């Protein structure tokens, strides 16, 4: 249940909206023809680097989305970095189809790759724009500012978006940032009122409320993409609500793979990592608490937004999708970041509330789903259309409808390009596959990632049922399983990431 502060916020939002409706003297300011069927609204919420197991910090999400919707406990992102994952969410394509393999670093990364590959012409916004009022609030893609300033102009707004309020930064920020608001730059400073998660949430609600004539078009259903920076490092929390004082006694989760003692069966790039020092463990503990605090701030903005939709009598007709772009390792296998194909990075929180579709609210489905499924699911639920050719995802509607055993995929692809992490250990190029039991990953040496992988390549195989912490690499002891999964992987990971050198 929501706490007293949350209840007070709900009462204030509902009372304000109710008074407005009465003052206007209309039954619903959002209904043009109450008898006509209305396409559902879509609210897509993306969290930034949210780790599995952190719904605990989000009571509004638990109460208003999870309890009324469906969770997917076997959800994966295909490439655990911000840009590749967001490209997959927006287009339904794996990295080898979007061309976006990294956040930064050349023609295969970030906004530059998304733009030059032609992906902006086939996003959810362009697909929905003919019949939906479309809007983005928050983070788009890394490198958006740099490439726009150099090539497109700082007033550039991608196609398909009727309302555009995006961080005009090369990533995003909590303070001292700019927003591109429909081609005009708005600057924010370092004062508490500029905390970006609060700002983005309020800007979304201002747009959702059309009563002042400057919000959304009330004659159309809306598609709103909310992408605050939370809980990405430095994981700041809202100073207005003193969220940084929360979760200070929460312990750091320590799975069996935490600061793994024996990494002799791991690939070269992991074997080169030293064990975490006591100071590093303490810092990871602080970072974990800060992630929860930052998520609590995001959760408040989500709750206020859903309260507004409830007051407008729009929530029941709004499909709410929430997922993380990727997870983060907090010391598992000695790793302290993302980008790697281990579970803490690729296994993500994902849930959908769709009141007119979900027949069993609060159910947890265990089918293999992925971030590429968002695009076809939205097209199906919003337009009743199938995905166009070239989309790798599939609609989740059969799962939402409660079909017990629909025909379903048996594996999800993982793929990543060599990623130079600067002052952190780099990630080698890889292709991987996850089934309901196994994870198999092949690493390739590349020209840029020399020293991370042996020249002939290396591989990992884990039995996720028996070994969820991925401690025991079975690649050498299960040749039959390796042979079968490698053949399937060769078919899925095609074309291979740039610089791939391992023959299948």
ABEGO torsion letter per residue (X at the ends): XBBAAAAAAAAAAAAAAAAAAAAAGBABAABABAABBBBBBBBBBBBBGBBBGAAAABAAAAAAAAAABBBBABBBBABBBAAAAAAAAAAGBBAAAAGBABABGEAABEAAAAAAAGAAAABAAAAAAAABBBBBBEBBBBGAAAAAAAAAEAABBBBGBABBBBBBBABBBABGBBBBBGGBBBBBBABAAABAAAAAAAAAAAAABAAAGABBBAABBBBBBBBBAOABOAGBBBAAAGAAABGAABBBBBBAABGBABAAABBAAAAABBBBBAAAAAAAAAAAAAAAAAAAAAAAAAAAAAAAAAAAGAAAABBBBBBBABBBBBGBGGBABBGBABAAAABBBBBBBBAAABABBGBBBABBBBAAAAAAAAAAAAAGBBBBBGBABBBAAAAAAGBABBBBBABBBBBBBBBBAEABBBBBBBBBBBBAABBBBBBBBBAAABGABBAAEBBBBBBAAABAAGABBAAAABAAAAAAAAAAAAAABOBBBBGBABBX
